[in-house]
Amino acid sequence: MDWGQAEALAFASLLEDGIPIRLSGQDTERGTFSHRHLVLHDPHTGETVAPVQHLEGASASFEVYNSPLSEYAALGFEYGYSVSAPEALVLWEAQFGDFVNGAQVVVDQFIVAGRSKWKQTSRLTLLLPHGYEGNGPEHSSARLERFLQLGAQDNIRVANCTTAAQYFHLLRRQALDAVARPLVLMTPKGLLRLKHASSTIDELAGGRFSPVLDDPHAERDAVERLVLCSGKLYYDVVGHDARATARTVAVARLEQLYPFPSDAVAALLGSYPRLREVVWAQEEPQNMGPWRSIRHRLEETARATSAGGVQYVGRTWKASPSEGYPTAHHREQDRIVRLALGEG
């Protein structure tokens, strides 16, 4: 099951559980990357039909709308809707995650601060495509660092999933968890159809969302270096030619970034008896991405498990998320991966 299939099954299962769903955003009916097929269009008559609205077992409503290119207005409306309909799962999707900066006022004044100011929260979910794939500075970063900086007092949840099953379980948790909080989700672009990011139906039918995913192929007694990363960079690392020769390196994923899963990370580090090095790898510049917000958490956990300090691997400090030149981007990405695996 790829990303779009897992999402559709999550929606359908929630509708059968009686959870109303409202989804809006830019190109949301089909997904910016044509990964979603919620609404079918007749090219001759212009008529539309959304099969998910006609499920025999569904006992709740499903609304889906393509919203205008006004992030401020759309996100403000959806926040208000989510507060007024606490039983519903309300989602807003940006065409590219970068565009959420057009709604920064709504994020700052309401989404992250509402619980502190007014004891008011919601299940509003932001789907923000994020990932460095050579698409330029306006189509690479959902400014993950901003949301992590704003995360405090258990006000929001921030995640960056790497598999279809993780996404499926996270959507269901967001709708069914008795504790409602806004969710900021970095969604993929290239991973939408990546075979290795897909999941089996059994992985969707069973299990649950895991904030940390361990290396499934690690030889625990041989590992001396643990690389931690989040999102699509994981597949860049494990798919690199240099990975085959890095036999003492394990690569694990941090799927939930806030609230930081301290216990799960501590258990991960403690499961490697010969661990000597912990590396945090990210594709974002050093002043962006997760590093500056989670560094102290990682270092505290590493010290507590006798793993020492944490080494940063990624781009240097930048004023812009990405320069936008594909050749330079791929060269820099290759450098980051090689350093993470211990080369150079």
C-alpha positions as CSV (number, residue, x, y, z in Angstrom):
1,M,0.0,0.0,0.0
2,D,1.5,3.3,-1.0
3,W,1.0,6.7,0.8
4,G,-2.2,7.6,-1.0
5,Q,-3.7,4.2,-0.5
6,A,-2.9,4.2,3.2
7,E,-4.4,7.7,3.6
8,A,-7.6,6.6,1.8
9,L,-7.9,3.6,4.1
10,A,-7.4,5.7,7.2
11,F,-10.2,8.1,6.1
12,A,-12.5,5.2,5.2
13,S,-11.9,3.4,8.5
14,L,-12.5,6.6,10.5
15,L,-15.8,7.2,8.6
16,E,-16.9,3.7,9.6
17,D,-16.0,4.5,13.2
18,G,-18.3,7.5,13.0
19,I,-15.6,10.3,12.8
20,P,-16.5,13.2,10.5
21,I,-13.6,14.3,8.2
22,R,-13.1,17.7,6.5
23,L,-10.1,18.1,4.2
24,S,-9.2,21.3,2.3
25,G,-6.2,22.9,0.7
26,Q,-4.6,23.7,-2.6
27,D,-5.2,20.9,-5.1
28,T,-6.4,18.7,-2.3
29,E,-9.0,16.7,-4.2
30,R,-6.2,15.0,-6.2
31,G,-3.2,16.0,-4.2
32,T,-0.5,18.3,-5.6
33,F,1.4,15.3,-6.7
34,S,-1.6,13.3,-8.0
35,H,-1.2,10.8,-5.2
36,R,-4.8,11.2,-4.0
37,H,-7.9,10.2,-6.0
38,L,-10.7,11.3,-3.7
39,V,-12.7,13.2,-6.4
40,L,-13.3,11.9,-9.9
41,H,-14.1,14.4,-12.7
42,D,-16.1,13.8,-15.9
43,P,-14.1,15.6,-18.6
44,H,-17.2,16.1,-20.7
45,T,-19.8,17.3,-18.3
46,G,-17.7,18.6,-15.5
47,E,-19.6,16.6,-13.0
48,T,-17.7,15.2,-10.0
49,V,-18.1,12.3,-7.6
50,A,-16.2,11.4,-4.4
51,P,-16.6,7.6,-3.9
52,V,-15.5,8.0,-0.2
53,Q,-18.7,9.9,0.4
54,H,-20.7,6.8,-0.5
55,L,-19.2,4.1,1.7
56,E,-21.9,1.6,2.7
57,G,-20.6,1.3,6.2
58,A,-19.8,4.9,6.9
59,S,-21.8,6.7,9.6
60,A,-20.1,10.1,9.3
61,S,-19.7,12.8,6.7
62,F,-16.7,13.5,4.5
63,E,-16.0,16.9,3.0
64,V,-13.2,17.7,0.6
65,Y,-12.5,21.1,-1.0
66,N,-9.9,22.7,-3.1
67,S,-9.3,26.0,-1.3
68,P,-8.1,29.3,-2.8
69,L,-4.4,30.2,-2.8
70,S,-4.8,32.2,0.4
71,E,-3.2,30.3,3.2
72,Y,-4.1,32.9,5.8
73,A,-7.8,32.8,5.0
74,A,-8.1,29.1,4.5
75,L,-6.2,28.0,7.6
76,G,-7.9,30.6,9.8
77,F,-11.3,29.2,8.7
78,E,-10.2,25.6,9.2
79,Y,-8.9,26.4,12.7
80,G,-12.2,27.9,13.6
81,Y,-14.1,24.9,12.2
82,S,-12.0,22.5,14.1
83,V,-12.6,24.3,17.4
84,S,-16.3,24.3,16.7
85,A,-16.4,20.7,15.7
86,P,-14.1,18.9,18.2
87,E,-15.4,15.5,17.2
88,A,-14.3,15.9,13.6
89,L,-10.9,15.4,12.0
90,V,-10.1,18.6,10.2
91,L,-7.1,18.7,7.8
92,W,-5.6,21.5,5.8
93,E,-3.0,20.7,3.1
94,A,-0.5,23.2,1.6
95,Q,0.4,22.8,-2.0
96,F,4.0,22.9,-0.8
97,G,4.9,23.1,2.9
98,D,6.7,26.4,2.3
99,F,3.4,28.1,1.6
100,V,2.3,27.8,5.2
101,N,4.3,30.9,5.9
102,G,1.4,32.8,4.4
103,A,-0.6,31.8,7.4
104,Q,2.0,32.3,10.1
105,V,-0.2,34.7,12.0
106,V,-2.8,31.9,12.4
107,V,-0.1,29.5,13.5
108,D,1.4,31.9,16.1
109,Q,-1.7,33.5,17.5
110,F,-4.1,30.5,17.5
111,I,-2.9,27.0,16.7
112,V,0.1,26.9,19.1
113,A,-1.1,29.5,21.6
114,G,-4.9,28.8,21.9
115,R,-4.5,26.2,24.7
116,S,-2.4,28.5,26.8
117,K,-4.4,31.6,26.2
118,W,-8.0,30.3,26.2
119,K,-7.8,26.6,27.3
120,Q,-8.9,25.9,23.7
121,T,-7.5,23.2,21.5
122,S,-8.4,21.2,18.5
123,R,-7.5,18.2,16.2
124,L,-6.6,20.5,13.3
125,T,-4.0,18.7,11.2
126,L,-1.6,20.5,8.8
127,L,-0.3,18.4,5.9
128,L,2.9,20.2,4.7
129,P,5.0,18.6,1.9
130,H,8.6,18.8,3.0
131,G,11.9,17.5,1.6
132,Y,15.0,18.6,-0.2
133,E,14.9,17.2,-3.7
134,G,16.4,19.9,-5.9
135,N,13.1,21.8,-6.3
136,G,14.4,25.2,-5.2
137,P,14.0,27.4,-2.2
138,E,10.2,27.8,-2.4
139,H,9.4,24.1,-2.8
140,S,11.7,22.4,-0.3
141,S,11.0,23.4,3.3
142,A,7.9,23.6,5.4
143,R,10.1,25.4,7.9
144,L,10.0,22.5,10.4
145,E,12.2,24.5,12.8
146,R,9.5,27.1,13.3
147,F,7.0,24.6,14.6
148,L,9.5,22.9,16.8
149,Q,10.5,26.3,18.3
150,L,6.8,26.9,19.0
151,G,6.3,23.5,20.6
152,A,5.9,23.9,24.4
153,Q,3.7,22.8,27.3
154,D,2.3,19.9,25.2
155,N,0.5,22.4,22.8
156,I,1.0,20.6,19.5
157,R,2.3,17.4,17.9
158,V,5.0,17.5,15.2
159,A,5.8,14.4,13.1
160,N,7.8,13.4,10.0
161,C,6.8,9.9,8.9
162,T,8.7,7.6,6.6
163,T,6.2,4.8,5.8
164,A,2.6,4.5,4.7
165,A,1.7,2.5,7.7
166,Q,3.1,5.1,10.1
167,Y,1.0,7.8,8.3
168,F,-2.1,5.5,8.5
169,H,-1.7,5.0,12.2
170,L,-0.9,8.6,12.9
171,L,-4.1,9.8,11.2
172,R,-6.2,7.4,13.2
173,R,-4.5,8.3,16.4
174,Q,-5.1,12.0,15.7
175,A,-8.8,11.4,15.3
176,L,-9.3,8.9,18.1
177,D,-7.0,10.1,20.8
178,A,-8.9,11.4,23.8
179,V,-6.3,14.2,24.2
180,A,-6.9,16.6,21.3
181,R,-4.0,18.6,20.0
182,P,-3.1,20.2,16.6
183,L,-0.8,18.0,14.5
184,V,1.8,19.4,12.2
185,L,2.8,16.7,9.8
186,M,5.7,16.9,7.3
187,T,4.4,15.0,4.3
188,P,6.6,13.6,1.5
189,K,6.9,14.2,-2.2
190,G,9.3,11.6,-3.6
191,L,8.3,9.0,-1.0
192,L,4.7,9.0,-2.2
193,R,5.4,6.2,-4.7
194,L,8.7,4.9,-3.3
195,K,8.5,1.2,-3.0
196,H,10.5,1.1,0.2
197,A,8.1,3.6,1.9
198,S,5.1,1.5,1.1
199,S,3.5,-0.9,3.7
200,T,1.6,-4.2,3.7
201,I,-2.0,-4.4,4.5
202,D,-1.0,-6.4,7.6
203,E,1.1,-3.4,8.8
204,L,-2.0,-1.2,8.4
205,A,-4.4,-3.6,10.0
206,G,-2.2,-4.3,13.1
207,G,0.3,-2.3,15.1
208,R,0.3,1.4,15.9
209,F,2.2,4.6,15.3
210,S,5.8,4.4,16.6
211,P,7.6,7.6,17.5
212,V,11.0,5.9,16.8
213,L,11.8,3.3,14.2
214,D,15.0,1.2,14.8
215,D,17.3,-0.2,12.1
216,P,15.6,-3.5,11.0
217,H,18.9,-4.9,9.7
218,A,21.4,-3.8,12.4
219,E,23.7,-6.4,14.0
220,R,23.3,-5.1,17.5
221,D,26.6,-6.4,18.9
222,A,28.6,-4.9,16.0
223,V,27.1,-1.4,15.9
224,E,29.4,1.4,17.2
225,R,27.8,4.4,15.3
226,L,24.1,5.2,15.4
227,V,22.8,7.6,12.8
228,L,19.5,9.3,13.7
229,C,17.5,11.1,11.1
230,S,13.9,12.0,10.1
231,G,11.9,12.0,6.9
232,K,13.2,11.3,3.4
233,L,16.9,11.6,4.3
234,Y,16.6,8.1,5.8
235,Y,16.1,6.6,2.3
236,D,19.0,8.7,1.0
237,V,21.2,7.2,3.7
238,V,20.2,3.5,3.5
239,G,20.0,3.6,-0.3
240,H,23.5,5.0,-0.8
241,D,26.3,2.9,-2.2
242,A,28.4,3.6,0.9
243,R,25.8,1.9,3.2
244,A,26.8,-1.6,2.3
245,T,30.3,-1.2,3.7
246,A,29.3,0.6,6.8
247,R,28.8,-2.6,8.8
248,T,29.3,-1.0,12.3
249,V,26.7,1.8,11.5
250,A,22.9,1.6,12.3
251,V,20.4,4.0,10.9
252,A,17.3,4.8,12.9
253,R,14.4,7.2,12.4
254,L,12.8,9.8,14.6
255,E,9.2,9.9,13.4
256,Q,7.8,12.1,16.1
257,L,9.8,15.3,16.8
258,Y,7.5,16.9,19.4
259,P,6.7,16.0,22.1
260,F,10.2,14.5,22.0
261,P,10.0,10.7,22.7
262,S,12.8,10.7,25.3
263,D,12.0,7.2,26.6
264,A,11.9,5.6,23.2
265,V,15.2,7.3,22.2
266,A,16.8,6.2,25.4
267,A,15.6,2.6,24.9
268,L,17.0,2.7,21.3
269,L,20.4,3.9,22.4
270,G,20.6,1.5,25.2
271,S,19.9,-1.5,22.9
272,Y,23.3,-1.1,21.3
273,P,25.9,-2.4,23.8
274,R,29.0,-1.2,21.8
275,L,27.7,2.2,20.8
276,R,30.4,4.9,20.8
277,E,29.0,7.5,18.5
278,V,25.6,9.1,18.0
279,V,25.0,11.2,14.9
280,W,22.1,13.5,14.0
281,A,21.8,13.8,10.3
282,Q,19.5,16.3,8.5
283,E,19.3,17.7,5.0
284,E,18.2,21.2,6.2
285,P,20.7,23.9,7.1
286,Q,22.1,23.8,10.6
287,N,19.9,26.8,11.6
288,M,16.8,25.1,10.2
289,G,15.3,21.7,10.5
290,P,15.1,19.8,13.8
291,W,18.7,20.1,15.1
292,R,18.5,23.3,17.1
293,S,15.3,22.3,18.9
294,I,16.0,18.7,19.7
295,R,19.8,18.9,20.3
296,H,19.6,19.3,24.0
297,R,17.1,16.3,24.2
298,L,19.4,14.1,22.2
299,E,22.5,15.1,24.2
300,E,20.8,14.5,27.5
301,T,19.6,11.0,26.4
302,A,23.0,10.2,24.9
303,R,24.8,11.1,28.2
304,A,22.3,9.1,30.3
305,T,23.0,6.0,28.2
306,S,26.8,6.4,28.2
307,A,26.8,7.1,24.4
308,G,28.7,10.4,24.8
309,G,27.8,13.5,22.8
310,V,25.9,13.9,19.6
311,Q,27.6,14.9,16.3
312,Y,25.7,17.0,13.8
313,V,25.8,16.2,10.1
314,G,24.1,18.5,7.6
315,R,24.3,21.7,5.7
316,T,25.9,24.8,7.2
317,W,24.0,27.8,8.3
318,K,22.0,29.3,5.5
319,A,19.8,32.4,4.9
320,S,17.6,30.5,2.4
321,P,16.4,26.9,2.8
322,S,17.8,25.8,-0.5
323,E,19.8,27.4,-3.3
324,G,17.8,25.7,-5.9
325,Y,20.4,24.3,-8.2
326,P,19.8,20.5,-8.8
327,T,23.5,19.7,-9.4
328,A,24.7,21.5,-6.3
329,H,21.9,20.0,-4.3
330,H,22.7,16.4,-5.2
331,R,26.4,17.0,-4.5
332,E,25.6,18.4,-1.1
333,Q,23.2,15.6,-0.3
334,D,25.8,13.0,-1.2
335,R,28.3,14.7,1.1
336,I,25.8,14.7,4.0
337,V,25.1,11.0,3.5
338,R,28.8,10.0,3.3
339,L,29.6,11.9,6.5
340,A,26.7,10.4,8.3
341,L,28.0,6.9,7.4
342,G,31.5,7.8,8.6
343,E,33.2,8.5,5.3
344,G,35.4,11.6,5.1
